Amino acid sequence: MKGVIFDFNGTLYWDSQLHYDAWIEYSRILRGTPFTKEEMRDKMFGHTNEDIIEYAIGMKPEPEMVKKYASEKEELYRKRCLQDRKNFKLAPGAVEFLDFLKAKNIPRTIATMSERDNVEFYIKEFRLENWFDIDKIVYSDGKIPGKPAPDIFIIAAKKIGLEPKDCIVFEDAIAGINAAKAAGIGKIIAVDSLEPVEFYQNIKGLAGIIKDFKNIDKNIFAELVLN
């Protein structure tokens, strides 16, 4: 393994509940009933706002609808992030791990289905430029298919000059894990930030499951440094 690709939401920043709460509110507006937990897991996490709205209303949404509801939902989400100062920080152990990768000059980037406004928010609030080349962060730009399509991880690997097979991906969502598999990623590590660990134990193709970035197998570090 030669490089690292991080999902962001639910992986480097544990905000899944904030997105969950915001989409519960907006799913009521869109279809009259809130998303179930299973729907949130399968149809929301890792998907684009357009994909989520399309699922909720059962048809391809007009661009104006996507823009309106996505903008309102993300604004509400960002406000909730700032209000939850206690938890508004990178995942446990993430800073130390990112410092390690930076010190060893290991190629790394972020591949997230968040849209530009949210990504700029994260860059500013978390000072992501300390660890990442901002130009290499891959996000939902309206052209990249949502996960589980493999495109975002293929693009991310190319951004850091590597083949997907030479990368480790850290991901929390089923859609993201399936996207990484489809992209031919070398190793996929599930980040157990919301689901019970048993949920991930039944998923084939994972190289590991971590509760936080303090618990990463040190052998992965050795591989990244030596290869």
C-alpha positions in Angstrom: 0.0 0.0 0.0 1.3 3.4 -0.9 -1.4 6.0 0.0 -4.5 6.7 2.0 -8.0 7.9 0.9 -10.4 9.1 3.6 -14.1 9.4 3.4 -15.0 12.4 5.5 -18.5 12.4 7.0 -18.8 9.6 9.6 -15.1 8.8 9.1 -12.8 11.8 9.8 -15.6 13.8 11.3 -18.3 11.9 13.2 -21.3 13.9 12.1 -23.7 11.1 10.9 -26.3 11.8 13.6 -26.4 15.5 12.5 -27.0 14.5 8.9 -29.5 11.9 10.1 -31.5 14.5 12.0 -31.5 17.0 9.2 -32.6 14.4 6.6 -35.3 13.1 9.0 -36.8 16.6 9.0 -36.5 17.1 5.2 -37.8 13.6 4.4 -41.0 14.5 6.2 -41.3 17.6 3.9 -40.5 15.6 0.8 -42.8 12.6 1.3 -44.8 13.1 4.5 -43.0 10.4 6.5 -39.5 10.3 7.9 -36.8 8.0 6.5 -36.4 4.8 8.6 -33.0 3.9 10.0 -32.6 1.3 7.2 -33.4 3.8 4.5 -30.9 6.2 6.0 -28.2 3.6 6.0 -28.9 2.3 2.4 -30.2 5.5 0.6 -28.6 8.5 2.4 -25.1 7.9 3.7 -22.6 8.2 0.9 -25.1 9.4 -1.7 -25.6 12.8 -3.3 -28.4 15.1 -2.3 -30.0 14.7 -5.7 -29.9 10.9 -5.2 -31.6 11.2 -1.8 -34.3 13.6 -3.0 -35.0 11.4 -6.0 -35.4 8.4 -3.7 -37.7 10.3 -1.4 -40.1 11.5 -4.1 -39.9 8.5 -6.3 -38.9 10.4 -9.5 -36.1 12.5 -11.0 -36.3 15.9 -9.2 -36.2 19.2 -11.0 -32.9 21.0 -10.5 -34.7 23.8 -8.7 -36.1 21.3 -6.1 -32.6 19.8 -5.5 -31.0 23.2 -5.1 -33.7 24.5 -2.7 -34.0 21.5 -0.4 -30.3 20.6 -0.5 -29.3 24.2 0.3 -31.8 24.4 3.2 -30.8 21.0 4.6 -27.0 21.7 4.5 -27.4 25.2 6.0 -29.4 23.6 8.9 -26.7 20.9 9.2 -23.8 23.4 9.4 -25.6 25.4 12.1 -26.0 22.2 14.1 -22.3 21.5 13.6 -21.4 24.8 15.1 -23.9 24.5 17.9 -22.5 21.1 18.9 -19.1 22.5 19.9 -18.3 19.5 22.2 -18.3 17.1 19.2 -17.2 19.6 16.5 -13.8 18.1 16.0 -12.0 15.4 14.0 -12.5 11.8 15.0 -10.5 10.4 18.0 -6.9 9.8 17.0 -7.4 11.4 13.6 -5.1 14.4 14.1 -2.3 12.1 15.3 -2.7 9.8 12.4 -2.8 12.6 9.9 0.3 14.1 11.5 2.0 10.7 11.0 1.0 10.5 7.4 2.3 14.0 6.8 5.6 13.4 8.6 6.2 10.3 6.5 5.1 12.1 3.3 2.6 9.4 2.5 0.2 10.4 -0.3 -3.3 11.1 1.1 -6.6 12.8 0.2 -10.3 12.9 0.9 -13.1 11.5 -1.2 -16.5 12.7 0.0 -20.0 13.0 -1.4 -20.4 16.3 0.4 -20.9 19.3 -1.8 -18.7 22.3 -2.2 -20.2 24.5 0.4 -19.8 21.9 3.1 -16.3 21.0 2.0 -15.2 24.6 2.2 -16.8 24.7 5.6 -14.8 21.7 6.8 -11.5 23.1 5.3 -12.0 26.4 7.2 -13.2 25.0 10.5 -10.9 22.0 10.7 -7.9 23.6 9.0 -7.6 20.7 6.6 -4.8 22.4 4.7 -2.6 21.4 7.6 -2.7 17.8 6.2 -4.2 17.8 2.7 -3.5 19.4 -0.6 -6.9 21.2 -1.0 -6.8 20.9 -4.8 -6.7 17.1 -4.4 -9.8 16.7 -2.3 -12.6 15.1 -4.3 -16.2 16.1 -3.6 -19.6 16.0 -5.2 -19.5 18.5 -8.0 -22.7 17.5 -9.8 -20.7 15.3 -12.3 -19.4 12.5 -10.1 -21.9 9.7 -9.5 -22.7 9.0 -5.9 -21.4 6.0 -4.1 -21.7 3.0 -4.5 -20.4 4.0 -8.0 -16.6 3.6 -7.9 -15.8 6.9 -9.7 -14.9 9.0 -6.7 -12.3 6.6 -5.4 -10.8 6.1 -8.8 -10.5 9.9 -9.2 -9.1 10.3 -5.7 -6.4 7.7 -6.3 -5.4 9.4 -9.6 -5.2 12.8 -7.7 -2.5 11.4 -5.5 -0.7 9.7 -8.4 -1.6 6.1 -7.5 -3.6 3.1 -8.7 -6.6 2.2 -6.6 -5.0 -1.1 -5.8 -2.2 0.7 -4.0 -4.5 2.7 -1.7 -6.1 2.1 1.7 -9.6 3.6 2.1 -11.2 4.5 5.4 -15.0 4.5 5.1 -18.0 4.2 7.4 -20.9 3.8 4.9 -22.1 0.7 3.1 -22.4 2.7 -0.1 -18.8 3.9 0.3 -17.5 0.4 1.1 -19.1 -0.9 -2.0 -17.7 2.0 -4.0 -14.2 1.2 -2.8 -14.6 -2.5 -3.7 -15.9 -1.6 -7.2 -12.9 0.8 -7.6 -10.5 -2.0 -6.9 -9.1 -0.4 -3.7 -6.3 -2.4 -2.2 -7.5 -2.3 1.4 -10.7 -1.1 2.9 -10.9 -0.2 6.6 -14.4 0.3 8.1 -14.7 3.1 10.6 -17.3 2.1 13.2 -18.6 5.6 14.1 -22.3 4.9 14.2 -23.2 1.3 13.5 -22.7 -1.6 16.0 -19.4 -3.4 15.2 -21.4 -6.6 14.4 -22.8 -4.8 11.4 -19.4 -4.5 9.8 -18.3 -8.1 10.8 -20.7 -9.5 8.2 -19.3 -7.4 5.3 -16.9 -9.3 3.0 -13.8 -7.7 1.7 -12.8 -5.6 4.6 -9.2 -5.5 5.7 -10.2 -4.3 9.2 -12.7 -2.5 11.4 -11.7 0.3 13.8 -13.5 2.1 16.5 -11.4 5.2 16.1 -8.0 6.2 14.6 -6.2 5.3 17.8 -6.8 1.6 17.1 -5.3 1.2 13.7 -3.1 -1.9 13.2 0.5 -0.6 13.3 1.3 -3.1 10.5 -0.6 -0.8 8.2 1.8 2.0 9.2 4.7 -0.2 8.3 3.3 -1.1 4.9 2.6 2.5 4.1 6.2 3.6 5.0 8.0 0.7 3.3 6.0 0.3 0.1 
